[in-house]
């Protein structure tokens, strides 16, 4: 029992480090400012978009959520645009997970999956290579899983249809390397604009 509560050398060093927690707070302050900049950029863009964006969350403030324990890691999340209506989800979620690449995810379920899935399948052959389709068991996984997130440009149309037929959600993901964190606002806006073309066609 005594051995179970003994700190390892590394654990003791972290516990004694008085700089880590203040630095962590500063990191999150800056990450939240980047998410706020992305929210502002998305808001300005959406306000100039066609009326069909109303069902995708126009008028919503764009919520930034905070947490400390996703698989033991701290995180920050921006949901915008987003609609949460029981089984009907339309969510563009930006996730900053401590120590991982930044993730930008479109999640559709219910009537939104039914409505937009055919448009996604039609657009799939033209999508940039960075887009990944989730073959995960559920959409609420935020770290990259290469074996379960398939590059759309290298996946056959039949396989895409099979994956979607076996799941009650459609999830597209794009990742930004950790060292490129300052690009969150521009990268996130660009990713959303590409998603617009998938769902609503060329403008």
N, C-alpha and C positions, 0 to 999 in steps of 0.2 A: 504493500500500500504506500509505503514511504517513497519507493522509487517512482510511483505513478505521479507524484506531485513535485518531484524534483525537476527544476528547469534545466534544459540543455544549455550549453554555452551560448548557442545562437539565441535561444529564447531569453536568456538572462540579458544578453546584449541589447535585444530589442526592448525589453522591459525597462532597462536603465537608460535608454536613449530619450533624452528630454527634447530633442529636436524633431523627432518623427511626427508626433501628433500635431504640433503647430504647422509643420510643413504639409502634412496631409490636409489640414484645414485650408491652407493657402491654395493647394492644388485644386481642391473641390470648388473653392470660390472662383477660380479662373475657369474651370470646366463649366460651371453653371453660367458664367458670363458668356461663354461660347454657345451654350445651348440657348440662352436668351437671344443672342444675335441670330441664331438659326430660326428661332420662333418668329422674330421680327421680319426676317427675310421671307419666310414662308407666308406670313400674314400679308405682307405687301404684295407678294406674287398672287396669292389666292384672291385678293380683292380685285385684281384685274382679270380674273379668269371667268370663263363662261358660267352660266347659272347652274350647270350640273354639278359644280363643286359644292353647292349648298349641302347636298346629302353627304358629302365627305368631311363636313365639319366646319364650314364657314360660320363665323360668329363665335366659335369657341375660343377661349382665351389661349389654350395651349398649355397643358399642365406639365410642370417640371416636378418629378417625384424624386425622393431621396431614400436610400436604404443602405444598410450596413451588412447584410447577411445573405447575399446570393451565392450559394456554395462557399460561404465564409467571406466573400469579397464584397466591399462597398461598391455602390453603383449610383448613377444618376440617369434619369429617363425623361425624355420629352415625348409626349404623345400629341402630335399635331401634323395634319388634321386627323381627327379620330371621332368615330361614332361607336358607342357601346350600348347596344340594345338587346339584352338577353343573348340569344344565339346569333344575332346579326352584328358582326364586327367589321368595321372598316378602320384600320389603324395604321398610321405611318409612325413607327416608333424608333426613336434614336436612343441608343443605349451606350453609355460610357461605363464599362465594367473595369474595375481597378486592375491594371496590369495587362489588359487584353486589347485587341484591336477594337476600334469603335464600330458598332453595328448600326445599320440603317435597314429597317425591316418593314415591309408591307404585309399586313395580315388581314385576310378576308375570310369571313365565314357566313353561314346562313344565306340570306338573300343576296348579299354582296358577292359571295363566291359564285352563286348561281348566275348572277348578272354578268360578272366580269371574267369568269373563267374562259368562256369561248374567245373573248377578245385577247386575253393573255396567250392562249394557244395559237391564235392567228399571228400574233406579234412575235412569238418566241424566236423564230429563225432570224429576226433582225435585231435581237437584243445584244447589247455590249457584253463582252465576255465576263465582266465583273459580276453579273447577276447570277445568284444561286437559288435553286428551288429546294425547299425543305422536304426531305423524306423522313423527317423526325416523327416521333410518336405523338408529339403535341407541339404547339407553336411557341411555348413559353420557355424556350431554351436560348440563351443569349451569347454563349461563347461559341466560337467557330467549331463546327464538327465536320471536317472535310469528307468523312465517309458517309455522312447523311445529308449533306448539302451539295446538290449536283450542279455543276456548271451548265447553264441552260444552252450555251452555244455548242456544247459537246454531248448533249443528251438528245436522243431521238424524240420525235413528236409522239410516238407510241408510248415510250417510257414516261414522258411527261403526263400523258393522259392516264396512264396506269397509276402513277403516284397520286394524282389528284382524285381519281376514283376511289382510292383506298383511304382517303382522309376527308374529314369534314371541314378542312381549312386549306387555304392557299397562302403560302408564306414565301415571299421573295426577300433575299438578304444581300446586302453589299457591305463590305468591310473596308475601313480606312485604317492603315497601319498606325500603331500607337505613336510613332515618332512624327506623324503628320497631323497631330491633334489640332494645330492651329487652323487647319483647313475645314474643320467641322461645319462652319456656317456655309461656305461655298460648296463643299462637297455634298452636304445634305440637301441644299437647294437644287443642285444639279441632279442628284439622284431622284428627288421628287419630280422634277420636270421630265425626266425620262420615264418615270412611272405614269405620269399624266398621258404621255404618248401611247403607252400600252393600253391604258384603260379608256381613254377618250379620243384617241387618234391624234394625228398631226394637227397642230393649230395653224 
